[in-house]
């Protein structure tokens, strides 16, 4: 399993807990594809990711993200690993 896959596997239960229990997380997924991924759930998602993965994400970093792949890259840059 690659480092990216490991981070994705850490993220999937967080996304499922906040947005949709049946969500299958993939790197090309973005909020426009998930009806329940609205602005409120996005904030909750960020807080959960920060708490569960022990990372701090800035507003500027988050504003530049276009999909899950870019989130995985950002988390890896911040030291999140398998």
Secondary structure, DSSP 8 states (H G I E B T S, - for coil): --HHHHHHHHHHHHHHHHT-TT----TT--GGG-TT--HHHHHHHHHHHHHHHT----HHHHHT--SHHHHHHHHHHTT---
